[in-house]
Amino acid sequence: MAAWVWIVIAIGVLVVLGLVGFGMRRGREKAQRREQAQELRQEADTRTRQAEEREQVAHEQQEQAREAHRVAAEVGARADQLDPDREAPDDE
């Protein structure tokens, strides 16, 4: 065979090898991106759960604070009724 045939075959082999290598690299990159996306999704799920838990705790604390204010107001009203030095609002 002529030398130019071997050159064409060699160039063809190099092109095929380059395309295969490029495809493999691209496949690895896609796999890495999928893995990173999965990790980010898991982190987002964890943070969402934590935020929901914190919201629930905050809601419970808010309810407890309202109850504490209500009890304090009742106790203060009873103290005002019992205190002989305190004038009743109707006496003014």
Number of C-alpha atoms within 10 A of each C-alpha: 5 6 8 9 10 11 11 11 12 12 12 12 12 12 12 12 12 12 12 12 12 12 12 12 12 12 12 12 12 12 12 12 12 12 12 12 12 12 12 12 12 12 12 12 12 12 12 12 12 12 12 12 12 12 12 12 12 12 12 12 12 12 12 12 12 12 12 12 12 12 12 12 12 12 12 12 11 11 12 14 13 10 10 9 8 10 11 11 6 5 5 5
